Amino acid sequence: LCHMANGSGGLHLPGGAVSADLRHKALVTDQKHPYTISLLERAISKGIDNEGKPLDPVMPRWQMTARDLHDVAYYVFTQLK
């Protein structure tokens, strides 16, 4: 689990990348342009962050059904406090 079970991230990955904190404070409260569920879906599937910039290539671009993608983004957005 790159982002840890509680979403806190902080795992040092190959190439110097560090897994992001996926908790609500980091994604919404602490952001000038907060993530929304749609922006999380884009980050998960296309590797584009809330500012429209590419995520580190170490972050997989997940291919899944629209329903599964929405469910994952919804879970991250609402359950990781």
DSSP file with accessible surface (Angstrom, degrees, kcal/mol):
  #  RESIDUE AA STRUCTURE BP1 BP2  ACC     N-H-->O    O-->H-N    N-H-->O    O-->H-N    TCO  KAPPA ALPHA  PHI   PSI    X-CA   Y-CA   Z-CA
    1    1 A L    >         0   0  168      0, 0.0     3,-1.4     0, 0.0     4,-0.1   0.000 360.0 360.0 360.0 101.1    0.0    0.0    0.0
    2    2 A C  T 3   +     0   0   65      1,-0.3     9,-0.6     2,-0.1    17,-0.2   0.820 360.0  41.6 -62.5 -33.7    1.9    3.0   -1.3
    3    3 A H  T 3  S-     0   0   46      1,-0.1     6,-2.2     6,-0.1    19,-0.3   0.323 114.7-117.8 -98.7   8.0   -0.4    5.5    0.5
    4    4 A M    X   -     0   0   81     -3,-1.4     3,-1.5     4,-0.2    -1,-0.1   0.319  32.7 -80.0  68.8 158.2   -0.7    3.5    3.7
    5    5 A A  T 3  S+     0   0   84      1,-0.3    -1,-0.1     2,-0.1    -3,-0.0   0.832 133.3  45.3 -61.5 -31.6   -3.9    2.0    5.1
    6    6 A N  T 3  S-     0   0   86      3,-0.1    -1,-0.3    74,-0.1    -2,-0.1   0.420 114.9-113.7 -93.7   1.6   -5.0    5.4    6.5
    7    7 A G  S <  S+     0   0    2     -3,-1.5    15,-3.8    -4,-0.2    16,-0.6   0.505  77.6 128.7  84.4   4.3   -4.0    7.4    3.4
    8    8 A S        -     0   0   33     13,-0.2    -4,-0.2     1,-0.2    -5,-0.1   0.697  44.0-170.2 -71.9 -16.9   -1.2    9.3    5.0
    9    9 A G        +     0   0    7     -6,-2.2    11,-0.2     1,-0.1    -1,-0.2  -0.270  35.7 139.1  63.6-150.9    1.4    8.4    2.4
   10   10 A G        +     0   0   40      9,-2.8     2,-0.4     1,-0.3    -1,-0.1   0.461  28.6 144.3  90.2   2.1    5.0    9.2    3.0
   11   11 A L        -     0   0   67     -9,-0.6     8,-2.6     9,-0.1     2,-0.5  -0.611  49.7-130.3 -77.9 126.2    6.4    6.0    1.6
   12   12 A H  B     -A   18   0A 152     -2,-0.4     6,-0.2     6,-0.2     5,-0.1  -0.697  30.7-166.5 -80.1 123.4    9.8    6.6   -0.2
   13   13 A L    >   -     0   0   36      4,-3.5     3,-1.4    -2,-0.5     4,-0.2  -0.624  31.8 -73.5-108.6 165.0    9.6    5.1   -3.6
   14   14 A P  G >  S+     0   0  113      0, 0.0     3,-0.7     0, 0.0    -1,-0.2  -0.211 117.0  30.5 -57.0 143.8   12.3    4.3   -6.2
   15   15 A G  G 3  S-     0   0   91      1,-0.2    43,-0.0    -3,-0.1    -3,-0.0   0.530 130.1 -73.4  84.7   3.9   13.6    7.3   -8.0
   16   16 A G  G <  S+     0   0   64     -3,-1.4    -1,-0.2     1,-0.3     2,-0.1   0.422  88.9 140.7  93.6  -3.3   13.1    9.7   -5.1
   17   17 A A    <   -     0   0   13     -3,-0.7    -4,-3.5    -4,-0.2     2,-0.4  -0.411  37.5-152.8 -71.7 150.8    9.3    9.9   -5.3
   18   18 A V  B     -A   12   0A  74     -6,-0.2    -6,-0.2    -2,-0.1   -16,-0.0  -0.996  25.4-109.6-124.4 130.2    7.3   10.0   -2.0
   19   19 A S        -     0   0   10     -8,-2.6    -9,-2.8    -2,-0.4    -8,-0.1  -0.319  40.6-111.7 -63.3 140.2    3.7    8.7   -2.0
   20   20 A A        -     0   0   56    -11,-0.2     2,-0.5   -10,-0.1    -9,-0.1  -0.300  20.9-110.3 -73.3 154.1    1.2   11.5   -1.5
   21   21 A D        -     0   0   49    -12,-0.2   -13,-0.2     1,-0.1   -12,-0.1  -0.727  30.2-172.8 -79.5 121.7   -1.0   12.0    1.5
   22   22 A L        +     0   0   32    -15,-3.8    58,-0.2    -2,-0.5   -14,-0.2   0.305  41.1 121.4-103.0   9.5   -4.6   11.2    0.4
   23   23 A R  S  > S-     0   0   79    -16,-0.6     4,-2.1    58,-0.1     3,-0.5  -0.344  77.3-107.1 -74.8 156.3   -6.3   12.4    3.5
   24   24 A H  H  >>S+     0   0   55     56,-2.3     4,-2.9     1,-0.2     5,-1.1   0.863 116.6  55.7 -52.0 -44.6   -9.0   15.1    3.2
   25   25 A K  I  4>S+     0   0  126      1,-0.2     5,-3.2     3,-0.2    -1,-0.2   0.930 112.1  42.7 -57.0 -45.5   -6.8   17.8    4.8
   26   26 A A  I  45S+     0   0   18     -3,-0.5    -1,-0.2     1,-0.2    -2,-0.2   0.864 121.4  39.9 -71.2 -35.3   -4.0   17.3    2.3
   27   27 A L  I  <5S+     0   0   10     -4,-2.1     8,-2.5     7,-0.1    -2,-0.2   0.767 136.0   6.6 -86.0 -27.7   -6.3   17.0   -0.7
   28   28 A V  I ><5S+     0   0   29     -4,-2.9     3,-1.5    -5,-0.3    -3,-0.2   0.732 125.5  44.6-121.0 -63.7   -8.9   19.7    0.1
   29   29 A T  I 3 <S+     0   0   96     -5,-1.1    -3,-0.2     1,-0.3    -4,-0.2   0.881 118.2  42.7 -60.5 -42.1   -8.2   21.9    3.1
   30   30 A D  T 3 <S+     0   0   93     -5,-3.2     2,-0.4    -6,-0.3    -1,-0.3   0.348  97.6  95.9 -89.2   8.3   -4.5   22.5    2.4
   31   31 A Q    <   -     0   0   66     -3,-1.5    -4,-0.0    -6,-0.2    -5,-0.0  -0.810  62.5-151.2-105.3 137.9   -5.0   23.1   -1.4
   32   32 A K  S    S+     0   0  180     -2,-0.4    -1,-0.1     1,-0.3    -4,-0.0   0.895 107.4  29.6 -65.1 -41.4   -5.4   26.4   -3.2
   33   33 A H  S    S-     0   0   91     -3,-0.1    -1,-0.3     0, 0.0    -3,-0.0  -0.855 100.3-145.0-116.9  90.4   -7.4   24.5   -5.8
   34   34 A P        -     0   0   58      0, 0.0    -6,-0.2     0, 0.0     2,-0.1  -0.150  15.9-107.2 -60.4 149.1   -9.0   21.6   -3.8
   35   35 A Y        -     0   0   23     -8,-2.5     2,-0.3     4,-0.1    -4,-0.1  -0.436  32.7-165.3 -67.3 148.8   -9.5   18.2   -5.2
   36   36 A T     >  -     0   0   66     -2,-0.1     4,-2.4     1,-0.1     5,-0.2  -0.748  40.6 -96.9-119.6 174.5  -13.0   17.2   -6.1
   37   37 A I  H  > S+     0   0   38     -2,-0.3     4,-2.5     1,-0.2     5,-0.2   0.932 127.1  51.7 -61.1 -41.2  -14.2   13.6   -6.8
   38   38 A S  H  > S+     0   0   83      1,-0.2     4,-2.0     2,-0.2    -1,-0.2   0.902 109.7  48.8 -62.6 -40.4  -13.9   14.4  -10.5
   39   39 A L  H  > S+     0   0   40      2,-0.2     4,-2.3     1,-0.2    -1,-0.2   0.868 110.3  51.4 -68.7 -34.6  -10.3   15.7  -10.1
   40   40 A L  H  X S+     0   0    7     -4,-2.4     4,-2.7     2,-0.2     5,-0.2   0.915 107.6  52.7 -65.6 -40.8   -9.4   12.6   -8.1
   41   41 A E  H  X S+     0   0   43     -4,-2.5     4,-2.5     1,-0.2     5,-0.3   0.920 110.5  48.1 -59.3 -42.1  -10.9   10.4  -10.8
   42   42 A R  H  X>S+     0   0   78     -4,-2.0     4,-3.0     2,-0.2     5,-0.8   0.918 111.5  49.6 -65.3 -41.7   -8.6   12.2  -13.3
   43   43 A A  H  X5S+     0   0    8     -4,-2.3     4,-1.0     4,-0.2    -2,-0.2   0.926 114.3  45.2 -62.8 -43.2   -5.6   11.8  -11.1
   44   44 A I  H  <5S+     0   0   19     -4,-2.7    18,-2.2     1,-0.2    -2,-0.2   0.912 125.8  28.9 -68.0 -42.8   -6.2    8.1  -10.6
   45   45 A S  H  <5S+     0   0   21     -4,-2.5    -2,-0.2    -5,-0.2    -3,-0.2   0.815 135.3  23.0 -93.3 -31.0   -6.9    7.4  -14.3
   46   46 A K  H  <5S-     0   0  138     -4,-3.0    -3,-0.2    -5,-0.3    -2,-0.1   0.515  94.1-122.0-116.0 -10.1   -4.9    9.9  -16.2
   47   47 A G     << +     0   0    0     -4,-1.0     8,-3.3    -5,-0.8     2,-0.5   0.832  64.9 135.8  71.8  33.0   -2.1   11.0  -13.8
   48   48 A I  B     -B   54   0B  47     -6,-0.8    -1,-0.2     6,-0.3    -2,-0.2  -0.958  44.1-141.4-116.1 128.8   -3.1   14.7  -13.8
   49   49 A D    >   -     0   0   29      4,-3.5     3,-1.8    -2,-0.5     6,-0.0  -0.038  35.1 -86.4 -81.2-174.6   -3.2   16.5  -10.5
   50   50 A N  T 3  S+     0   0   18      1,-0.3    -1,-0.1     2,-0.1   -10,-0.0   0.662 128.5  52.2 -68.0 -16.3   -5.6   19.2   -9.3
   51   51 A E  T 3  S-     0   0   78      2,-0.2    -1,-0.3     3,-0.0    -2,-0.0   0.357 121.5-105.1 -98.3   0.7   -3.5   21.9  -10.9
   52   52 A G  S <  S+     0   0   42     -3,-1.8    -2,-0.1     1,-0.3    -4,-0.0   0.600  79.8 130.1  84.7  13.8   -3.5   20.2  -14.3
   53   53 A K        -     0   0  128      1,-0.1    -4,-3.5    -5,-0.0    -1,-0.3  -0.731  64.6 -99.2-100.8 149.9    0.1   19.0  -13.9
   54   54 A P  B     -B   48   0B 100      0, 0.0    -6,-0.3     0, 0.0     2,-0.1  -0.361  34.4-127.0 -66.4 139.9    1.3   15.4  -14.5
   55   55 A L        -     0   0   43     -8,-3.3     0, 0.0     1,-0.2     0, 0.0  -0.425  47.0 -72.4 -75.0 161.9    1.8   13.3  -11.4
   56   56 A D    >   -     0   0   86      1,-0.2     3,-2.2    -2,-0.1    -1,-0.2  -0.262  45.5-119.3 -52.8 139.2    5.1   11.5  -11.0
   57   57 A P  T 3  S+     0   0  112      0, 0.0    -1,-0.2     0, 0.0     4,-0.1   0.719 109.4  73.0 -58.2 -19.7    5.4    8.7  -13.5
   58   58 A V  T 3  S+     0   0   64    -44,-0.1    -2,-0.1     2,-0.1   -43,-0.0   0.782  78.1  89.7 -67.7 -21.2    5.8    6.2  -10.6
   59   59 A M  S <  S-     0   0   42     -3,-2.2    -4,-0.1   -12,-0.1   -40,-0.0  -0.635  86.1-126.0 -76.5 118.4    2.0    6.8  -10.0
   60   60 A P        -     0   0   61      0, 0.0     2,-0.9     0, 0.0   -13,-0.2  -0.272   6.5-131.3 -62.9 149.4    0.2    4.2  -12.1
   61   61 A R        -     0   0   83    -15,-0.1   -16,-0.2    -4,-0.1     2,-0.2  -0.888  34.0-143.6 -99.0  99.6   -2.5    5.3  -14.4
   62   62 A W        -     0   0  132    -18,-2.2     2,-0.6    -2,-0.9   -15,-0.1  -0.465   9.9-153.0 -76.1 135.2   -5.2    2.9  -13.4
   63   63 A Q        +     0   0  162     -2,-0.2     2,-0.3   -17,-0.0    -1,-0.0  -0.937  37.6 133.1-106.4 118.3   -7.6    1.5  -16.0
   64   64 A M        -     0   0   69     -2,-0.6   -19,-0.0     0, 0.0    -2,-0.0  -0.944  58.8 -71.5-154.2 170.6  -11.0    0.5  -14.6
   65   65 A T     >  -     0   0   80     -2,-0.3     4,-2.8     1,-0.1     5,-0.2  -0.261  46.9-112.0 -65.0 158.4  -14.7    0.8  -15.2
   66   66 A A  H  > S+     0   0   83      1,-0.2     4,-2.5     2,-0.2     5,-0.2   0.889 119.2  51.6 -59.0 -38.4  -16.2    4.2  -14.7
   67   67 A R  H  > S+     0   0  174      2,-0.2     4,-2.6     1,-0.2    -1,-0.2   0.931 110.8  46.1 -66.1 -46.0  -18.1    2.9  -11.7
   68   68 A D  H  > S+     0   0   84      2,-0.2     4,-2.6     1,-0.2     5,-0.2   0.918 112.4  51.5 -63.2 -42.1  -15.0    1.4  -10.1
   69   69 A L  H  X S+     0   0   23     -4,-2.8     4,-2.5     1,-0.2     5,-0.2   0.940 111.7  46.6 -60.0 -46.5  -13.1    4.6  -10.7
   70   70 A H  H  X S+     0   0   76     -4,-2.5     4,-3.1    -5,-0.2     5,-0.2   0.922 111.4  51.8 -61.4 -43.7  -15.9    6.7   -9.1
   71   71 A D  H  X S+     0   0   65     -4,-2.6     4,-2.3     2,-0.2    -2,-0.2   0.908 111.3  46.8 -62.2 -41.7  -16.1    4.3   -6.2
   72   72 A V  H  X S+     0   0   62     -4,-2.6     4,-2.6     2,-0.2     5,-0.2   0.947 115.0  45.9 -64.7 -48.3  -12.4    4.5   -5.5
   73   73 A A  H  X S+     0   0    0     -4,-2.5     4,-2.8    -5,-0.2    -2,-0.2   0.922 112.8  50.8 -62.1 -42.0  -12.3    8.3   -5.8
   74   74 A Y  H  X S+     0   0  123     -4,-3.1     4,-2.3    -5,-0.2     5,-0.3   0.920 110.2  49.9 -61.7 -43.8  -15.4    8.6   -3.6
   75   75 A Y  H  X>S+     0   0  126     -4,-2.3     4,-2.9    -5,-0.2     5,-0.6   0.953 113.2  45.4 -60.1 -49.8  -13.9    6.4   -0.9
   76   76 A V  H  X5S+     0   0   14     -4,-2.6     4,-1.0     1,-0.2    -2,-0.2   0.940 115.7  47.4 -59.1 -46.5  -10.6    8.4   -0.9
   77   77 A F  H  <5S+     0   0   46     -4,-2.8    -1,-0.2    -5,-0.2    -2,-0.2   0.845 125.9  25.7 -66.9 -33.8  -12.5   11.7   -0.8
   78   78 A T  H  <5S+     0   0   30     -4,-2.3    -2,-0.2    -5,-0.2    -1,-0.2   0.698 124.5  39.9-106.8 -22.8  -15.0   10.8    2.0
   79   79 A Q  H  <5S+     0   0  111     -4,-2.9     2,-1.2    -5,-0.3    -3,-0.2   0.695  90.4  80.8-106.7 -22.5  -13.3    8.1    4.1
   80   80 A L     <<       0   0   15     -4,-1.0   -56,-2.3    -5,-0.6    -1,-0.1  -0.734 360.0 360.0 -91.8  97.3   -9.6    9.0    4.5
   81   81 A K              0   0  160     -2,-1.2    -1,-0.1   -58,-0.2   -58,-0.1   0.139 360.0 360.0-100.1 360.0   -9.7   11.6    7.2
